[in-house]
């Protein structure tokens, strides 16, 4: 989350700075935001947890990195499912939940709404300096027009931006990096993957029984047409740095 695939274009230096920040959940009684919270809400509940963003730490403290990669199609649909669960917890309107059903139709409805929102120059974002991926002058208009044939195309563009920047950051910091693919955790490969991570980080496994890894669903064939998959492949191959393309080309 601190290296965000958010709705704005980031430079390598901005991305690195965000990676060097974090947040912590603390009791409201110890929070610097307590006074502000009390002005907004007179209910004094010292047991309530609030999030505080910590100041950036020195990147020299980082000695290694683990770069995890998931199939982009599965990643984008899983993010939709996560977003829908948040709407349910927030008790959003029934009309919205009816439109955003936990299936392909709901996903396509959500993507239609998001793609229209991000393409609208009058849309208001969290930050006045926000530049959407699809509105950036850094991308060729032809690429944008091709990607608009793919649902949630902004998410795919953010996906490749994030992995490019993550790779660039580890390169700039000269960090030994272990690349792990999501499917490396599945089935009989789990123990070998776990051991490779522990060895790489010089850590010992102190629990005898690891929690079972529950793999996420795959959505590529059911949610996307062959034409859409081909468009994503061609655009990502164009935009990805060589090393990143080598990491993700297996998904096409």
C-alpha positions as CSV (number, residue, x, y, z in Angstrom):
1,X,0.0,0.0,0.0
2,X,2.9,2.4,0.7
3,X,4.1,1.9,-2.9
4,X,0.7,2.7,-4.4
5,X,-0.8,1.7,-7.7
6,X,-3.0,4.7,-7.4
7,X,-4.7,7.0,-9.9
8,X,-1.7,9.3,-10.6
9,X,1.5,9.2,-12.5
10,X,4.6,8.9,-10.3
11,X,8.2,9.5,-11.0
12,X,10.8,7.0,-9.7
13,X,11.8,9.4,-7.0
14,X,8.2,9.9,-5.8
15,X,7.7,6.2,-5.8
16,X,10.8,5.5,-3.8
17,X,9.8,8.1,-1.3
18,X,6.4,6.5,-0.9
19,X,8.0,3.1,-0.4
20,X,10.1,4.6,2.4
21,X,7.0,5.6,4.4
22,X,4.6,3.5,6.4
23,X,1.7,3.8,8.8
24,X,0.9,2.4,12.2
25,X,-2.4,1.7,14.0
26,X,-2.4,3.2,17.5
27,X,-4.9,4.0,20.2
28,X,-6.6,7.3,19.8
29,X,-5.4,8.4,23.2
30,X,-1.8,8.4,21.9
31,X,-2.6,9.9,18.5
32,X,-1.4,13.3,17.4
33,X,-4.8,13.6,15.7
34,X,-6.6,13.1,19.0
35,X,-7.5,16.8,19.4
36,X,-8.8,17.1,15.9
37,X,-10.8,13.9,16.3
38,X,-12.4,15.2,19.5
39,X,-13.5,18.4,17.8
40,X,-15.3,16.3,15.2
41,X,-16.6,13.8,17.6
42,X,-17.2,14.4,21.3
43,X,-17.3,10.7,22.1
44,X,-13.9,10.1,23.8
45,X,-13.0,6.5,23.1
46,X,-9.4,5.9,23.9
47,X,-9.6,2.3,22.8
48,X,-10.3,3.3,19.2
49,X,-7.5,2.5,16.8
50,X,-6.5,5.3,14.3
51,X,-4.0,5.3,11.5
52,X,-1.0,7.5,11.6
53,X,1.5,7.9,8.8
54,X,5.0,7.7,9.9
55,X,7.8,9.9,8.5
56,X,10.0,8.5,5.8
57,X,12.8,6.2,6.9
58,X,16.3,6.1,5.5
59,X,16.4,3.8,2.4
60,X,19.9,2.9,3.5
61,X,18.2,0.7,6.1
62,X,16.9,-1.5,3.3
63,X,19.2,-4.3,2.3
64,X,17.0,-6.7,0.3
65,X,13.7,-6.8,-1.5
66,X,11.1,-9.4,-2.4
67,X,9.1,-8.5,-5.6
68,X,5.8,-10.4,-5.8
69,X,4.0,-10.7,-9.1
70,X,0.5,-11.9,-9.9
71,X,-1.3,-12.5,-13.2
72,X,-2.5,-9.0,-14.2
73,X,-6.0,-10.2,-15.1
74,X,-6.4,-12.0,-11.8
75,X,-4.9,-9.0,-10.0
76,X,-7.4,-6.5,-11.5
77,X,-10.5,-8.6,-10.9
78,X,-9.4,-9.4,-7.3
79,X,-9.0,-5.7,-6.7
80,X,-12.6,-5.3,-7.8
81,X,-13.8,-8.0,-5.4
82,X,-11.9,-6.4,-2.6
83,X,-13.5,-3.0,-3.4
84,X,-16.9,-4.6,-3.4
85,X,-16.3,-6.2,0.0
86,X,-15.4,-2.7,1.3
87,X,-18.6,-1.3,-0.1
88,X,-20.5,-4.1,1.7
89,X,-18.8,-3.3,5.0
90,X,-19.5,0.4,4.6
91,X,-23.2,-0.4,4.1
92,X,-23.3,1.3,0.7
93,X,-26.6,1.7,-1.1
94,X,-28.4,-1.5,-2.2
95,X,-28.5,0.0,-5.8
96,X,-24.7,0.1,-5.9
97,X,-24.3,-3.5,-4.6
98,X,-27.0,-4.7,-7.0
99,X,-25.0,-3.1,-9.9
100,X,-21.6,-4.4,-8.6
101,X,-22.4,-8.1,-8.4
102,X,-19.7,-10.6,-7.5
103,X,-19.4,-11.9,-11.1
104,X,-18.4,-10.8,-14.6
105,X,-21.4,-8.6,-15.1
106,X,-20.7,-6.7,-11.8
107,X,-17.0,-6.4,-12.8
108,X,-17.9,-4.9,-16.2
109,X,-20.3,-2.5,-14.6
110,X,-17.7,-1.3,-12.2
111,X,-15.1,-1.0,-14.9
112,X,-17.5,1.0,-17.1
113,X,-18.2,3.4,-14.2
114,X,-14.5,3.8,-13.3
115,X,-13.3,4.2,-16.9
116,X,-15.8,6.9,-17.5
117,X,-14.9,8.6,-14.3
118,X,-11.2,8.6,-14.9
119,X,-11.7,9.8,-18.5
120,X,-13.9,12.7,-17.4
121,X,-11.7,15.9,-17.1
122,X,-14.2,17.4,-14.7
123,X,-13.9,14.5,-12.2
124,X,-12.6,15.5,-8.8
125,X,-9.7,13.5,-7.3
126,X,-8.2,13.2,-3.9
127,X,-5.3,15.5,-4.9
128,X,-5.4,18.6,-7.1
129,X,-2.2,17.5,-8.7
130,X,-3.6,14.1,-9.7
131,X,-2.9,13.0,-13.3
132,X,-4.7,9.9,-14.4
133,X,-2.7,7.3,-16.3
134,X,-4.9,7.6,-19.3
135,X,-4.8,11.4,-19.4
136,X,-1.0,11.6,-19.1
137,X,1.0,13.1,-21.9
138,X,3.6,10.4,-21.2
139,X,1.5,7.8,-23.0
140,X,0.9,7.7,-26.7
141,X,-2.7,8.4,-27.6
142,X,-2.8,5.3,-29.8
143,X,-2.0,3.1,-26.8
144,X,-4.8,4.7,-24.8
145,X,-7.3,4.2,-27.5
146,X,-6.3,0.5,-27.8
147,X,-6.5,0.0,-24.1
148,X,-10.0,1.5,-23.9
149,X,-11.2,-1.7,-25.5
150,X,-10.2,-3.5,-22.2
151,X,-12.4,-3.2,-19.1
152,X,-10.7,-1.3,-16.2
153,X,-7.9,-0.3,-18.6
154,X,-6.5,2.3,-16.2
155,X,-5.8,-0.5,-13.7
156,X,-3.8,-2.4,-16.3
157,X,-1.8,0.7,-17.0
158,X,-1.2,1.3,-13.3
159,X,-0.2,-2.4,-12.9
160,X,2.7,-2.1,-15.4
161,X,3.7,1.3,-14.0
162,X,3.9,-0.1,-10.5
163,X,6.1,-3.1,-11.5
164,X,8.3,-0.8,-13.7
165,X,8.8,1.5,-10.7
166,X,9.3,-1.2,-8.2
167,X,12.0,-2.8,-10.4
168,X,13.6,0.6,-11.0
169,X,13.6,1.4,-7.3
170,X,15.4,-1.9,-6.4
171,X,17.9,-1.2,-9.2
172,X,18.6,2.4,-8.1
173,X,19.1,1.2,-4.5
174,X,21.3,-1.7,-5.7
175,X,19.2,-4.2,-3.7
176,X,19.5,-7.9,-4.1
177,X,15.9,-8.9,-5.2
178,X,14.0,-12.1,-5.0
179,X,11.2,-12.3,-7.6
180,X,8.3,-14.5,-6.5
181,X,5.2,-15.2,-8.6
182,X,1.9,-15.7,-6.9
183,X,1.5,-19.2,-8.2
184,X,4.8,-20.2,-6.6
185,X,2.9,-20.5,-3.3
186,X,0.4,-23.0,-4.7
187,X,0.3,-26.7,-4.0
188,X,3.6,-28.6,-3.6
189,X,5.6,-25.5,-4.4
190,X,4.7,-23.7,-1.2
191,X,7.4,-25.2,1.1
192,X,10.1,-24.6,-1.5
193,X,9.0,-21.0,-2.0
194,X,8.8,-20.4,1.7
195,X,12.3,-21.8,2.3
196,X,13.7,-19.7,-0.6
197,X,12.3,-16.5,1.0
198,X,13.6,-17.4,4.4
199,X,17.0,-18.2,3.0
200,X,17.1,-15.0,1.0
201,X,16.2,-12.9,4.0
202,X,18.5,-14.9,6.4
203,X,15.5,-15.8,8.6
204,X,14.6,-18.9,10.6
205,X,11.2,-20.6,10.4
206,X,10.1,-20.7,14.0
207,X,6.6,-22.3,13.5
208,X,6.3,-26.0,12.7
209,X,3.1,-25.7,10.8
210,X,2.6,-22.8,8.3
211,X,-0.8,-21.5,7.7
212,X,-2.4,-23.0,4.6
213,X,-2.1,-20.8,1.5
214,X,-5.5,-20.3,-0.1
215,X,-5.0,-19.5,-3.7
216,X,-7.2,-16.9,-5.3
217,X,-9.4,-17.6,-8.3
218,X,-8.3,-17.2,-11.9
219,X,-10.4,-14.9,-14.1
220,X,-8.5,-14.4,-17.4
221,X,-10.5,-16.8,-19.6
222,X,-13.9,-16.1,-18.0
223,X,-13.7,-12.3,-17.8
224,X,-11.6,-11.3,-20.8
225,X,-11.8,-12.0,-24.5
226,X,-8.8,-13.3,-26.5
227,X,-8.7,-9.9,-28.3
228,X,-8.6,-8.1,-24.9
229,X,-5.8,-10.3,-23.7
230,X,-3.8,-9.7,-26.8
231,X,-4.2,-5.9,-26.5
232,X,-3.0,-6.0,-22.9
233,X,-0.1,-8.2,-23.9
234,X,1.0,-5.9,-26.7
235,X,0.7,-2.8,-24.7
236,X,2.5,-4.2,-21.6
237,X,5.3,-5.5,-23.8
238,X,5.6,-2.0,-25.2
239,X,5.5,-0.2,-21.8
240,X,7.4,-2.7,-19.6
241,X,11.1,-2.4,-19.1
242,X,12.9,-5.5,-20.4
243,X,13.4,-7.2,-17.1
244,X,9.8,-6.6,-16.0
245,X,8.5,-8.0,-19.3
246,X,10.5,-11.2,-18.7
247,X,8.7,-11.4,-15.3
248,X,5.2,-11.1,-16.6
249,X,5.2,-12.5,-20.1
250,X,4.3,-16.0,-18.8
251,X,0.8,-14.7,-18.3
252,X,0.1,-14.3,-22.0
